[in-house]
Amino acid sequence: MLILHQGNRLERLADDLAEVLRTPVMPALAPEIVAVQSNGMARWLRMRLADRLGIAANLHFPLPSTLIWQLFGRLLPDVPDRSPYDREVLVWRLMAMLPALDGAGPFAPLRAYLADAEDDLRRHQLASRIADLFDQYLVFRPDWILDWERGGGDTWHAPLWRELVESVGGSHRVRVQERVLAALAATPVPGSVLPTRLSLFGIPTLPPSQLAVFARLAEALEVHLFLLNPCRQFWAEIRSEREIARRVTDRDPRELYFETGNSLLASCGTQGRDFLGLVLDCDPHEAGAFEEPGEDTLLHCLQTDILHLQNRGEHGVPRNPIRSDDRSVQIHSCHSPMREVEVLYDHLLALFEADPALEPGDVAVMTPDIEAYAPFVEAVFGTAEPDRRIPFSIADRRQRAESPVATAFFSLLEIVESRFGADQVLGLLEIEPVRRRFGIAEADVAQIRDWVRETGVRWGVDGESRAALDLPATSEHTWRAGLDRLLLGYALPARGRRLFAGILPYDEVEGAPSRVLGLLCSFAEALFAARDGLARRRPISEWADALLNLLGG
């Protein structure tokens, strides 16, 4: 049975999930499976369930695609634990195949692209892009995949896919799904093979192929879908004004019955609308858990209008005046991501001061690209004074970003091919393993940043490194020039603005801890010395030794 739980509050949906879990249907030691869209959602949901149930144990929070593959493995004994068509595996298989492709046939565009600069990096980039495309085709265009395998297709994608299938063998997820759906339709599944209950929580959308799997599984077991739905009315057929205008222009009379409903929902809710329509087509059992937001603030008015599929000032719905002290919806225009995070930090401090009942765990901050903002979040929230510190955690980062050692390794590899910009080099000192290797304390980084800024370091190791880029071999504003100024300022203090050997000492270093200056010089010299070694090709075993040695491993 497919049971659709809808609600306009995520907290209420989590409480409904807790009520479902209160009724045990699984064997005593079997985990309760709740599919989620991200690790951040899993973390929040685990805490919410623990608060409601008193304990949250033996819960499994897979991603939907991972869960489906695991269920395939239960139903078909020959399905491996990991698909040979996973994107990470396909990258290397494609990289090995690309050099052997015929340059005269349909693969001519690929061969021409590689011929412009035949090197491993370009080949890996191309293989990575193609693997990503094939991975998306397997999920969103299974009909294309099947057509290609029958000999169809008029671009290079089709013959390359056929060669890949011939090389890899085995079954990809489209073929495995065909077999699973056929098996489910042919014979009843023993109760010991599949879990008794599955739940999907807070997933905003699913590919039609994955939704079809869960709908078929719902014929054999309980499948609970907890869907955040901002509108309690039927809105699967509303359209934005732009869509309606386009349909009128196309003069398709069958499409003219569409309405806008709520204009904000119609223009911004396209993905949710389409997914809701797909779910309703599965004829689920429906359970609603909607709450009235009220109309005391601008935000609540917007939420109420969306909930009831209405527009203020239309069809008898009166407009509400906005109070001058209403701060429920705010827009801050900032000149940089760093400034955005600083404004956010100050705003949160003001909120906590104004509302003593508000807890850090009650606040979620969302961003379209967490990797771009994570360093600024750590810099602002992680270095605050103890009495002004706000507890925080960053969710849904890539594995590389979550591992300080991996971050250090990749940052070192990236910097040797860079211009040694001041911010990029100083960024290495934000990575704990790098600081530990050179004995630099976190509190020392602010002093080092001040020195680098005041001595005018911009980019380049020295004049020779600039000459290698076909630029004038001047040493002004290079790292070498900045370090020389610092060292002379320490050795020859109080010289005013007098030059020594053509170098202007930086007097402000006088009195500063000589330890910090020495550590900065050791760090910089080690980085400069490693530049040439890290820029050359070497076997993977030598790479491991070189990087471990550089980090004092």
N, C-alpha and C positions, 0 to 999 in steps of 0.2 A: 504494500500500500504506500503510495506517495502522499505525504501529508505536508501541505504548504502552510507554514506559520508566517504571517505577514504582520509588520508593525512599523511604526514611524520612529521608534526609539530602540536603539541597540541594547540599552540596558534591559528593557522589557523583554526583548527577544532572548537575551541571555538568561533572564529569570524563567522564561518559558522552557528553555532548554534544561535548566536545572530541574524543573518539575518533571520533564520527560525522563531525566536520568534517575530520579527518585524511585522510579518503578523498574526494578532489575529484571532484565529479560536475557542477559548474557550469562554464560557459565561463570562460576565464581572467579576464576583467574583470567578470564578473557578480557582484554582491554576494551573500553568503550571508544568507538571510533567517531571522531568529529572532524570532518574535512574543513579546512579554512584556507583563505587566500594568501596568508602571509604569516611569518613567524611573530610579527608584532600582534596580530589578531589572536594568535594562539596564546601568547603571554597574557594579554588582557583578559581573555576568556577564562584561562585557568585561574587567575586571581578572582574573577567575578564568581565563578562556580565555587571556589573554596569559601568565599564569603557567604554564599547562599546555602551551601550544603555542609559547611563545616570542614570539609576536606575535599581535595581534588587529586585523586590518585588513580593510577592505572588508566589514564586517558591518553589516547593516541591522536595527534593532530597532523595528519598528512595533508599535502597539497592534493587537489582533486586529481591531477594527472598521475601522481604517484599512487594514490589510492586505487585508481582504476587499473593500473598495471599490476598492483599487488593482488587485486581481485581476479584479474585474468590468470595470474599464476596459480590461484586456488582452483580455478575451474578447468585449466588446461595444464597437464603435467609437464609438457615440453616447453613452457614459457620460461625463459631465464629470469633471474632476479633483476637483471638490468638489460634493457633493450639494446641490441647491437646497432640500433638506429638512433640512439640518443645523440643529441647535438654535439656534445663534447667528443664522442667517438667518431662521428661523421667528419669532423674537421680534419682529423689525421688521415682517415681513409681517403678523403677527397684530395688532400695535399699530396698523397702518394700517387693518385690517379692523374692529376692534372698534366704532368709533363708528358704522359704517353698519349694524350688526346690528339686525334688527327686534326691538323690545322687547316685542311681544305674543305671539310664538311661543315656540319652544323656547329662544330666547336670552334670555327674560325674566330668569332669574337673573343672567346676566352684565350685562345692562343695569341691573338693580336695584343690583348691586354698584357699578357705575361711577357711578350716579346719586347715591349717597351722598356722593361727593366726586369730582366730575368734574375730574380733573387729569391731566397727563401722567405723573406719577410713579405714580399708582395704575394707570393704563392699562398702563404699562410693566411693573409688577409682575405684573399679571394675565396679560399676554401672555407674560412669562417663565415663569410657572407653567404655563400651557397648553402652551407650546412644550416644556417639560420632560416633561409628560405624553405628548404626542404622540411625542416622541423615544423614550420608554420603550415606548410601545405598538408602535412600529415594530420594536423589538428583541424584546420579550417577548410581545406579543400581536398577531402578524401576522394571525391569524385574525379578530380584531376589525376591523382595518384593511380587510381584504378584504370583510368583511360590510357595513361601513359604505358602501363604494364600490358595493356591489350594492343599496343602499337600505335596509339594515337599521339597527338601533339606535334606542333610544327615549329617549335623553338628548340634551342639546345638543352633546355631543362629535361625534356622527355627522354632523349637518348642517353643523357648523362645519368638520369635516374635508373634507366634500365641497366646500364653498365654497373652502377652501384649495387643494385639488387643482385645482379649476377655475381659480383665480387663478394658481397657480404653474406648472401644466403640468409637463411632463417626467415622469420616473419616480422614485419613491422607492425605498428599498432593498428593500422587500418585492416590488414589481413587478420590479425589476431582478434580484433573486434568483430569482424564478420563471423569468425568461427565461434566466438563466445555467444553472440546473439543467436546464432543457429542452434547452439547447444541448449541455451535457455528455453528456446521455443520448442525443442524436440522432446526433452525429457525433464521431469521435475528434478530439482537440485537437492541432494541430501542436505539435511539441516546442519550436519557437521562441517560442510564445505564452506559455507558462507556465514558471516556473522548474522545474528538475529536482527540487529538494528544498525543502521547507519544514520549519521546526521551530517548535514552540510550547513555551516553557519557563516553568515555575513559575506557570502560570495556574491559580488555584484553582477557577474555574468559568467556563463559557461559556453564553450563552443557547442553547437547543436549536436555534434557527434558524442560528446561527453554526456550531455543531458539525456540523449537517447539511451545510453548505457544505464544511467541511474533510473530512468523511467522503466526500463525492462527489468532491472533488479528489483524494483518496487513491486513487481508481480510475485516475487518470491520471499520478500522480507520487508521490514519496516524501513522506509527512507523518509527522514524528516528534513525538510528544506526550510531553513530560517532565513527569510528574505527581508532585508530592510527596504520598506516601501513607503515613500513619503506621502502617498495619496491613497485614501480609502475607497475612492471611486474607481470605476473602470476607465483606465486611461491608456489602454494599449493601442487605441486608434487615434489619439490626438496627434496633431502635426503643428510644427512651427509655422508662422506666417510666411516665411520664405519657402517652406516645402509646399504649402497650399498654393502660393502664387506660381510656383513652378508647375504644379499639376494643372492649374487653370490654363497656363500658357501652353502646356502640352495637349490641352483639350481632351482629356480623358474623362468623360462624364461619370464613370464608375468611381472615380476618386474624389468627387466634389462633396461627398458627405462628411469628410473629415472636418473636425473643429479644432480650435487652438486650446480650449479649456483654460488652463493657467499658462500664460505666455512664458513665464520663467521655466516651468516644468517642461513645456513643449520644446523650448530651444536648448535646454541643458540636459534633458533627461532622455535623450535618444537611445543611448545604450541600455539603460534600465527599462525603457518602454519595450524595446525589441525583445529583451530577455524575458520580461514578464509575459509577453505574448506567447513565447515559446513554452514557458512553464504552464500557462493556462491551457495550451493545446494538449498537454499531457493529462488533462482532466484530473487534477489532484483533489484530495480532500482539503478543504480550506479552513483555516483558523485565524481569526483576526485579533490583533492586540494593539489597537490604535489608541492614542491618547490625545486629548485636546490640548494644544499648546497655549491657548488663551490669546488675548489681544492687547496685553499691557505694554508690550514693547514692539519696536519695528520688526525685530527678528521673529517674534511670536506671530505677528500679523502675516509675515511672509510664509511661515510654516503653516499657519491656519489656512491661508489661501490655497497653498499647494495641497494640503490635506483634503480640502473640499472641492478642489478643481475649479477655483473661481478667481476672478480678477477684481480688485477693488475698483469701485466706480462703474461697474458694469452689472447689468441684470439685477438691479436693486441692492447690490452690495455696497454699503456706504464706505467712503474713504475715512480713515482714521487720522486725525492730526498727529504729527510727530512731536513729542515733547522735546523741549530744548536740552534737557539733561539726559536724553536717551542715547546711550553708548553701546547698544546691543549689536550694532553693525558698524564696524570701523574700517576705514581704508587708510593705510599708511604708505606714503610714497617715499621710498628710500633710494639712495644713489648707488648702493652696492649690497651684495648679500650679507657682508659683515655688518653693515648698518641695520639691515633688516633684523638680524638676530639680536643686536644691541637694543633696538626698539622693543622687540618681543620680550627680552629680559626685563627691561624697565616696566613694561606694561604688566607682566606677570607679578612683579614685586608689588605694584600698586593694587592689583586685584587681591593678592593674599593679605595685604594690609587692610583693605576695605572690608574683606569678608573672612573673619577668623575661622569659619566653618569650612572654607575651601581648602582642599588638600592637594598636594602635587600630583597624587594619583588620580585626581579628578580631571586633569588637564591633558589633552592630546594635541600635539602640534603636527600638522600635515604639510608636506612639501612635495612638489612634483618630482624632485630629484634629490633624494636624501644624500647621495654621495657628494653632490656639489655643496651642500650646506653643512654636512657633518663636521668638517674641520672648524668652521666658524662657530658652530654650537659648542664644540669642545673648548674653543678658545675663550668664548664669552662665559658660558655656564661653568666650565671646569676650573676657571682661575679666579672666581669671585671670592671676596672676603668671607671668612667662616660665618659671620653673622648675617650675610646677605646671600649665602649659597642656596640654590634651588636644586634639590635632587633631580637627576634626569637620567634617562637611558635612551639610546638610539637604536631603533629596531629596523629590521629589513635591510641591513647592509650586506653587501656581497661578502663572500667568505674571505677574500683578500683583505677587505677593509676591517674585518673583525679580528684578523690576526696581525698583531704588531710586527712580528718577524717577517711575515709575508709582505706587509706594507713596506718595511724597510728594504727588503730585497728588491722589490719592483721599483721603488723610488730611486735606489742607487743605480739600477739599470737605466732608468729614464734620464737621470741627471747627467750621465756621462755623454749623452747625445744632445744635451741642451747647451745653452749659452752661459750656464752657471749664473742665472739671474739671482739677485740677492734674496728675493722671497722664496725661490725654489730651494736654494741651499739652506736657508734658515728653516724651511719647512721640514728638513730632515731632523732638526733638533726638537721638533714636536713629537717625534716617534721615540717611545721609551727605550727600545733596545739600542738605538743609536746613542742616546744620551748616556745610557748605562755603559756602553762600550768605551766612551771617552771620559767618563766620570763627571759629566755635566749635570747639575741638579736642575730640576724644573724651574726653580726660582731664578737660576742664572740666565735663563733664555731671554728674559725681559731686558737684562743688562746688555747682553750680546746684541739684541735687536737695536737698542739705543746706539751702541757703538757703530754698528754697520750703517745705520741711518745718518749719524752725525759725521762720519768720515766719508760719506758720499759714494759708498759702494753701490754700483748699479748692476753690472754684468761683466762676465769675462774673467778668466783666471789672471791673465796678464796681457801685455801687448802682443806676444807671440800667438796666443789663442785667438786674438782678434784678427791678426794677419792671416791665420788659417782659414778665416771666413771671407778672405779677400776684402778686408776692411783695413783702414789705417792702423798701423801697429802702435797705437798710443796706449799708455797704461793708465790714463786718468779714469777714475771711477771703476777700476777693476778691483778684484779681491786682493791682489798683491799690493796695490797702492794703498788700500785701506788698512791692511795688516801692518805695512811699513809705518804708516802714520801712528797707529796704536802703539807699536813697539817703541818708536822714537819718543812718543809722548810719555811713555812709562820710564824710559831710560834718561831722557833729557827734559824734565819738567820745567815749567815756568819760563819758557823761552818766548812767550808772547806770540807774535806773528812772524818770527824769524825762521828762515829756511835752513835746513841742514842737509847738505849733499842733494839739494834740489827737492827735498821732501819737507812738507809742513807738518811738524809734530802735532798730535792731537792732545792738548793739555788736559782735557777733562778726564783722561784715564788716570791721572795722578790721584792716589788715595784709594782707587778701586782695588779690589782683591787681585793680587797678581796671579792667584790660582786660576781665576776665571779666564784671564787673558791667556795664560799658558794653555789651558784646555781648549780655548777657541783656536789657537794656533795649531795645536796637535790635530784637532778635528779637520781644519782646513788643509793642512799639509797631507794628511792621510787621504783625503778626498782627491786632492790634486794628483797625488802619486798613483792612485787607483784608476785615474781617468783613462790612461792609455791601455792598461791591462784589461779593464772591463769593456773596452770598445772593440776588442778583437774576438774572432771566432774561437771556440774551444768546445771540447766534449762536455756533456752534462755533468760528468763526475768532477771535472776541473772547475766548472761553474760553481758547484756546491762548495768545493774547498775554498775557492777564491772569496765567495760571499761570506762563508763562515769565518774565514780568517779576518776579513774586513770588519766583521761585527764581533770579533773576539770570541767566536764560537768554539 
